[in-house]
Amino acid sequence: GVSLKHFAANNQETNRMGNDSRVTTRALREIYLKGFEIAVKESFPWTIMSSYNKINGTYAPENKDLLTTVLRDEWGFDGMVMTDWFGGKDAPAMLRAGNDLLMPGIPQQYEDIIAAVNEGLISEEELNRNVKNILNLILKSPGFNGYKYSNQPDLKGHALVTRESAAEGMVLLKNESNTLPLGTEVKNIALFGISSYDFIVGGTGSGDVNEAYSVSLVEGLTNAGFKVNAELKSEYEAYISSEYEKQKPDPSNPLSMFLPKTRPVEILPEKSIISREVREADVAVVTIGRTSGEFADRKLDGDFYLTAAEKKLVDEVTKAFSAAGKKTVVVLNIGGVVETASWKNIPDAILVAWQAGQEGGNTVADILKGIVSPSGKLPMTFPVDYMDNPSSANFPWDPQVVSFVGNSFMGGRDDKGNPVRNLDFTVYEEDIFVGYRFFDTFSKAVSYPFGYGLSYTTFEYGVPVVKDSVDAFEVTVEVTNNGALAGKEVVQIYVSAPQNPSLHKPAKELKAFGKTGLLNPGESETLTFKIAKKDIASFDSSRNVWLAEAGDYVVNVAASSQDIRHSAKLSLKKAVVEKAENALTPEYSIQVLKP
């Protein structure tokens, strides 16, 4: 009974209740709707939550093109659509569009709906359709069908799932001279960084949960049998506690109960403390943390970019330990990209732990100790600099823009009453060239590419076999662990399409991926990927069709978007054309990026 959200193009929190996402139908279809389409067609969710923002001039909850034409008529969704809390402006328009349930519901909406029926602005047939979708959800619900909920869930089993699943996604960015896994000779760890002791387990706002407990990194390392200097631990914990104690909820801000406390500024221990740790510890671990989530967009200074104190901490700890012949590991406890290019050459190893849930500290310890070999791959590109992203011009990172807005629910106009770019409206000029599609197509250098991730072992890819059928093609590849330790590998399939001057395409696009099971040294596994021919199509908005043109395609079997292991040719003898509805057309001309 899962609910997909937020549908759709809700890509910034700043003024999310009023911002107009101005985006081409091609980018909508290929990028921003595609994930929802896959989920609807393959997983059959019971409900979908419409987003707050406008899409090409119309609020998502009031957008019939979105909620009926595309979602129901094209994709075949037969569940219920609900608003986000207080989403939309016009209650009758939302119901007409196919938004069945208005949440949380206010008296004025009842009055507006009754008035609209009396005035003939909405029919009883439309209302009955909305009510039917709500009732169908109730009829399918476990409670209606007599399911008895237990008040004794398997908490230990659930905790184990979070511990194991978090490990599957952690990404090893750097591992010089096999710094990791830590050898049996490592007994004492010098643990630096606020987030080592105040580990971030999840996102903010609706991304947060009331977990029963959370395991910090210092607790996880202790649980794994390592010793951490008690004096250093006390110093950090006292500082963190005193900084949080200074913060009080703001009664004038109704959102304050949802917002996380401001994290303490990173501190740089005195050189005498670092020297003490060098003498007593076998290895250093420095954790850099970032909160992110609902209600606020991330910033550049001190968020995307490391602070001066954080960089100095990494630098001074690494130099001190290196002088003694000892290693330094950086753990990134983050929810999104941070800049790494300017400092990644300093430490010996870098592990992206993400925001790893209630067992996070234990999971990181599992990887550092070598109980688990990292097998995650980056789901985004780590650029050299933020401004390298073409979307950087179309996002409210600029303090002058953000200064117009107090929080995610407020809009702003300039002193002449004009709408403000990236606040009241955002133009998606980068079009389909987001992430690796841009960096690979335009040959822009990156810090770490999309799909990148190291292991404690190495893998050899066999020559792929590509088979063609009427509606799909099949790619088979054998993966062999040719290293010294057990591990898992994620194989990625990228397809390069023939270029069309009238329909510019990325250099390559990810079309399938899969992970092997745990392979011991010398062990092999064969992975098979089935890719529908319609899934290699591009959206031609001039004809409102999905089009996979006839010609030669290149199938790339890869370890990342920039680590192609083998390539094979696929010839499409006849074009594949799938008609789509004319929907979601922009009101404004958009000058899009082209190769």
NUVEXKOL-836460 format. One line per 5 residues: their letters; for each residue x, y, z of C-alpha. Coordinates in steps of 0.25 Angstrom, whole numbers, plus 5000, padded with zeros to 4 digits. Layout:
a> X/Y/Z; ...
//
This chain:
gvslk> 5000/5000/5000; 5012/5009/4998; 5009/5024/4994; 5018/5030/4983; 5022/5045/4985
hfaan> 5023/5056/4982; 5017/5056/4968; 5024/5063/4961; 5036/5072/4958; 5037/5076/4973
nqetn> 5052/5078/4972; 5054/5090/4982; 5049/5093/4995; 5050/5108/4995; 5036/5113/4992
rmgnd> 5031/5099/4989; 5016/5103/4991; 5017/5113/4980; 5029/5111/4971; 5026/5108/4956
srvtt> 5035/5097/4950; 5036/5102/4936; 5041/5089/4928; 5040/5084/4914; 5031/5072/4912
ralre> 5043/5064/4908; 5051/5066/4921; 5038/5063/4929; 5036/5050/4921; 5050/5045/4921
iylkg> 5055/5050/4935; 5045/5055/4945; 5033/5046/4942; 5041/5034/4938; 5043/5028/4952
feiav> 5028/5030/4955; 5025/5023/4942; 5033/5011/4945; 5028/5010/4959; 5013/5011/4955
kesfp> 5015/5000/4943; 5023/4990/4951; 5020/4992/4966; 5005/4996/4966; 5005/5006/4977
wtims> 4992/5008/4984; 4993/5023/4985; 5001/5035/4980; 5003/5049/4987; 5003/5061/4978
synki> 5013/5071/4980; 5011/5086/4984; 5018/5093/4973; 5013/5097/4959; 5017/5090/4947
ngtya> 5017/5099/4935; 5007/5109/4941; 4997/5099/4948; 4998/5094/4962; 5001/5079/4962
penkd> 4988/5076/4970; 4980/5083/4960; 4987/5078/4948; 4978/5069/4940; 4989/5066/4929
llttv> 4998/5061/4940; 4988/5053/4949; 4978/5048/4939; 4984/5049/4925; 4998/5043/4928
lrdew> 4996/5036/4941; 4983/5029/4939; 4980/5029/4924; 4995/5026/4919; 5001/5018/4931
gfdgm> 4988/5011/4935; 4989/5016/4950; 4976/5011/4957; 4979/5016/4971; 4976/5028/4979
vmtdw> 4982/5042/4978; 4984/5051/4990; 4989/5064/4992; 5001/5068/5001; 4996/5075/5014
fggkd> 4989/5088/5010; 4994/5086/4995; 4987/5093/4984; 4978/5105/4984; 4965/5102/4977
apaml> 4957/5090/4983; 4948/5088/4971; 4959/5089/4961; 4967/5078/4969; 4955/5068/4969
ragnd> 4953/5071/4954; 4968/5068/4951; 4967/5054/4958; 4972/5058/4972; 4963/5049/4980
llmpg> 4966/5053/4994; 4969/5067/5000; 4978/5066/5012; 4976/5069/5023; 4963/5076/5018
ipqqy> 4958/5089/5023; 4943/5095/5024; 4945/5105/5013; 4948/5093/5003; 4935/5087/5007
ediia> 4927/5100/5004; 4935/5102/4991; 4932/5088/4986; 4917/5089/4989; 4916/5103/4982
avneg> 4924/5097/4970; 4913/5086/4969; 4902/5095/4970; 4908/5104/4959; 4911/5093/4950
lisee> 4926/5095/4951; 4928/5080/4955; 4919/5068/4952; 4914/5058/4962; 4920/5048/4952
elnrn> 4934/5054/4955; 4931/5054/4970; 4926/5039/4970; 4939/5036/4963; 4947/5042/4974
vknil> 4939/5036/4985; 4940/5022/4978; 4955/5023/4978; 4956/5026/4992; 4946/5015/4996
nlilk> 4954/5005/4987; 4966/5008/4996; 4958/5005/5008; 4953/4992/5003; 4967/4988/5000
spgfn> 4973/4992/5013; 4977/4981/5023; 4969/4987/5034; 4956/4986/5026; 4960/4972/5023
gykys> 4961/4968/5037; 4976/4968/5038; 4980/4969/5053; 4992/4977/5055; 5003/4972/5065
nqpdl> 5008/4981/5076; 5020/4972/5077; 5028/4975/5064; 5041/4968/5061; 5050/4980/5065
kghal> 5063/4972/5065; 5060/4966/5052; 5056/4980/5046; 5069/4986/5052; 5077/4975/5045
vtres> 5071/4979/5032; 5074/4993/5034; 5089/4989/5037; 5090/4980/5025; 5083/4989/5015
aaegm> 5091/5002/5019; 5104/4994/5017; 5099/4991/5003; 5099/5005/4999; 5111/5011/5006
vllkn> 5122/5015/4995; 5137/5014/4996; 5143/5026/4989; 5157/5024/4992; 5166/5013/4998
esntl> 5181/5016/4997; 5190/5005/5000; 5179/4996/5005; 5177/5005/5017; 5163/4998/5018
plgte> 5159/4988/5024; 5166/4991/5037; 5176/4980/5040; 5175/4972/5053; 5187/4980/5058
vknia> 5178/4992/5059; 5173/4993/5073; 5172/5007/5076; 5165/5018/5068; 5166/5033/5069
lfgis> 5152/5038/5066; 5151/5052/5061; 5139/5061/5056; 5126/5064/5063; 5118/5054/5054
sydfi> 5126/5043/5060; 5119/5045/5073; 5106/5051/5068; 5104/5042/5056; 5093/5047/5046
vggtg> 5083/5035/5044; 5073/5041/5034; 5067/5053/5027; 5059/5065/5033; 5044/5067/5033
sgdvn> 5036/5056/5027; 5050/5049/5024; 5051/5047/5039; 5046/5036/5048; 5045/5033/5063
eaysv> 5055/5022/5064; 5056/5014/5076; 5071/5017/5077; 5082/5021/5068; 5096/5016/5069
slveg> 5107/5026/5067; 5120/5023/5061; 5127/5024/5074; 5117/5013/5079; 5119/5005/5067
ltnag> 5134/5004/5067; 5133/5001/5082; 5123/4990/5079; 5133/4985/5069; 5144/4983/5079
fkvna> 5152/4996/5076; 5156/5005/5087; 5154/5020/5086; 5161/5030/5095; 5151/5033/5106
elkse> 5157/5047/5108; 5155/5051/5094; 5141/5045/5094; 5137/5053/5107; 5143/5066/5101
yeayi> 5134/5065/5088; 5122/5060/5095; 5123/5072/5105; 5124/5082/5094; 5112/5076/5086
sseye> 5103/5076/5098; 5107/5090/5102; 5104/5095/5088; 5090/5088/5087; 5087/5094/5100
kqkpd> 5088/5108/5095; 5077/5105/5085; 5062/5107/5089; 5050/5105/5080; 5044/5118/5074
psnpl> 5030/5119/5078; 5027/5129/5067; 5031/5119/5056; 5021/5107/5055; 5031/5099/5047
smflp> 5041/5099/5058; 5036/5086/5064; 5039/5080/5050; 5053/5086/5048; 5066/5080/5053
ktrpv> 5074/5087/5063; 5086/5095/5056; 5098/5085/5057; 5110/5090/5065; 5121/5097/5057
eilpe> 5133/5087/5055; 5144/5089/5065; 5159/5087/5063; 5166/5080/5075; 5178/5086/5080
ksiis> 5191/5081/5074; 5195/5075/5087; 5182/5066/5087; 5185/5062/5073; 5199/5058/5077
revre> 5194/5050/5088; 5184/5042/5079; 5196/5040/5069; 5204/5033/5081; 5192/5025/5086
advav> 5184/5021/5074; 5187/5012/5062; 5178/5019/5052; 5170/5032/5051; 5156/5034/5046
vtigr> 5150/5047/5043; 5135/5049/5041; 5129/5060/5033; 5114/5061/5035; 5103/5068/5027
tsgef> 5088/5069/5030; 5078/5071/5019; 5063/5068/5016; 5050/5075/5016; 5047/5090/5018
adrkl> 5060/5095/5013; 5070/5094/5002; 5084/5092/5004; 5094/5103/5003; 5108/5105/4997
dgdfy> 5117/5110/5008; 5118/5100/5020; 5109/5090/5013; 5113/5087/4999; 5127/5092/5002
ltaae> 5134/5088/5014; 5137/5099/5025; 5151/5104/5027; 5151/5097/5040; 5147/5083/5034
kklvd> 5158/5084/5023; 5168/5088/5034; 5163/5076/5043; 5165/5066/5031; 5179/5072/5027
evtka> 5185/5074/5041; 5180/5060/5046; 5185/5053/5033; 5199/5060/5034; 5201/5057/5048
fsaag> 5197/5042/5047; 5205/5041/5033; 5217/5046/5040; 5216/5034/5050; 5214/5024/5038
kktvv> 5199/5023/5042; 5187/5025/5033; 5175/5034/5033; 5161/5030/5028; 5150/5040/5025
vlnig> 5135/5036/5027; 5125/5045/5020; 5112/5044/5028; 5104/5052/5017; 5090/5052/5010
gvvet> 5095/5058/4997; 5108/5062/4989; 5119/5070/4996; 5131/5076/4989; 5143/5066/4990
aswkn> 5152/5070/4979; 5160/5080/4987; 5163/5071/4998; 5162/5057/4994; 5177/5055/4992
ipdai> 5179/5057/5007; 5174/5045/5014; 5177/5031/5012; 5163/5026/5010; 5149/5032/5008
lvawq> 5136/5025/5011; 5122/5030/5008; 5113/5025/5019; 5101/5034/5015; 5090/5035/5026
agqeg> 5090/5021/5030; 5079/5019/5040; 5078/5014/5054; 5089/5004/5053; 5098/5013/5045
gntva> 5110/5013/5054; 5110/4998/5054; 5109/4997/5039; 5121/5007/5037; 5129/4998/5047
dilkg> 5125/4986/5039; 5131/4992/5027; 5144/4998/5034; 5147/4985/5040; 5144/4977/5028
ivsps> 5133/4969/5032; 5126/4974/5020; 5132/4979/5007; 5127/4992/5002; 5118/4990/4989
gklpm> 5110/5003/4987; 5112/5012/4975; 5109/5026/4974; 5095/5030/4970; 5100/5044/4966
tfpvd> 5112/5051/4960; 5122/5057/4970; 5126/5070/4962; 5139/5077/4963; 5131/5090/4967
ymdnp> 5116/5093/4969; 5116/5103/4957; 5120/5091/4948; 5106/5086/4949; 5098/5093/4937
ssanf> 5086/5093/4947; 5094/5102/4957; 5088/5114/4949; 5074/5109/4952; 5074/5106/4967
pwdpq> 5072/5116/4979; 5086/5114/4985; 5088/5129/4983; 5087/5136/4997; 5080/5148/4990
vvsfv> 5069/5139/4985; 5067/5132/4998; 5067/5145/5005; 5053/5147/4999; 5048/5135/5006
gnsfm> 5046/5131/5021; 5043/5116/5019; 5039/5106/5009; 5024/5111/5010; 5027/5126/5006
ggrdd> 5028/5132/4992; 5034/5146/4989; 5034/5157/4979; 5045/5168/4976; 5043/5182/4980
kgnpv> 5035/5185/4967; 5025/5173/4970; 5032/5164/4959; 5033/5149/4961; 5047/5145/4965
rnldf> 5054/5135/4957; 5058/5122/4964; 5048/5126/4975; 5034/5128/4969; 5038/5121/4956
tvyee> 5050/5112/4952; 5054/5109/4937; 5060/5096/4935; 5069/5100/4924; 5078/5089/4926
difvg> 5067/5080/4920; 5071/5065/4919; 5085/5068/4922; 5086/5066/4937; 5096/5058/4945
yrffd> 5105/5049/4937; 5097/5051/4924; 5103/5065/4924; 5117/5062/4929; 5119/5050/4920
tfska> 5113/5057/4908; 5120/5070/4909; 5133/5063/4914; 5133/5071/4927; 5143/5066/4937
vsypf> 5138/5061/4951; 5143/5058/4964; 5136/5044/4965; 5126/5039/4953; 5112/5034/4954
gygls> 5112/5019/4958; 5126/5019/4964; 5130/5011/4976; 5142/5003/4980; 5142/4989/4987
yttfe> 5152/4982/4996; 5154/4973/4984; 5154/4974/4969; 5145/4968/4958; 5147/4964/4944
ygvpv> 5136/4965/4934; 5134/4955/4923; 5131/4959/4908; 5116/4962/4908; 5106/4954/4899
vkdsv> 5095/4962/4893; 5082/4955/4888; 5071/4962/4880; 5056/4959/4881; 5044/4966/4876
dafev> 5041/4975/4887; 5054/4975/4895; 5069/4971/4896; 5076/4963/4906; 5090/4966/4911
tvevt> 5098/4954/4918; 5111/4957/4925; 5119/4948/4934; 5126/4955/4946; 5138/4948/4953
nngal> 5144/4952/4966; 5159/4952/4963; 5163/4958/4976; 5167/4953/4989; 5155/4956/4998
agkev> 5140/4953/4996; 5131/4964/4991; 5119/4968/4982; 5119/4976/4969; 5109/4985/4963
vqiyv> 5109/4984/4948; 5103/4995/4940; 5098/4995/4925; 5098/5008/4918; 5093/5010/4904
sapqn> 5098/5020/4894; 5088/5024/4883; 5090/5029/4869; 5090/5044/4869; 5079/5051/4862
pslhk> 5081/5066/4859; 5067/5069/4863; 5067/5061/4875; 5080/5063/4883; 5083/5051/4892
pakel> 5093/5049/4903; 5106/5041/4900; 5100/5029/4908; 5089/5026/4918; 5087/5016/4929
kafgk> 5077/5006/4925; 5079/4994/4935; 5088/4990/4946; 5089/4978/4955; 5097/4974/4967
tglln> 5104/4960/4969; 5103/4952/4981; 5115/4950/4990; 5126/4945/4982; 5138/4938/4988
pgese> 5152/4940/4981; 5151/4932/4968; 5136/4931/4968; 5128/4936/4957; 5113/4939/4954
tltfk> 5106/4942/4941; 5096/4954/4941; 5085/4955/4931; 5078/4969/4927; 5066/4970/4919
iakkd> 5064/4984/4913; 5051/4987/4906; 5053/4994/4892; 5043/5005/4896; 5052/5008/4908
iasfd> 5063/5012/4899; 5054/5023/4893; 5055/5038/4894; 5042/5047/4895; 5040/5055/4882
ssrnv> 5031/5066/4887; 5029/5071/4873; 5021/5059/4870; 5017/5054/4884; 5023/5041/4882
wlaea> 5034/5032/4889; 5044/5029/4878; 5055/5019/4877; 5061/5021/4863; 5066/5011/4854
gdyvv> 5081/5009/4854; 5093/5004/4862; 5093/5005/4877; 5105/5003/4886; 5102/4994/4899
nvaas> 5113/4998/4909; 5115/4988/4921; 5122/4997/4932; 5126/4998/4946; 5122/5013/4946
sqdir> 5118/5023/4935; 5133/5026/4932; 5138/5012/4934; 5133/5004/4922; 5138/4989/4922
hsakl> 5132/4984/4909; 5124/4989/4898; 5115/4982/4888; 5107/4987/4876; 5092/4986/4875
slkka> 5085/4989/4862; 5071/4993/4862; 5065/4990/4848; 5052/4997/4850; 5049/5010/4858
vveka> 5040/5007/4870; 5029/5018/4872; 5020/5019/4883; 5009/5030/4883; 5007/5039/4895
enalt> 4997/5049/4899; 4999/5064/4897; 5000/5068/4911; 5008/5077/4921; 5013/5087/4910
peysi> 5020/5099/4915; 5014/5113/4915; 5027/5119/4912; 5038/5117/4902; 5050/5110/4909
qvlkp> 5064/5112/4903; 5070/5098/4906; 5084/5093/4907; 5089/5086/4894; 5102/5079/4891
//
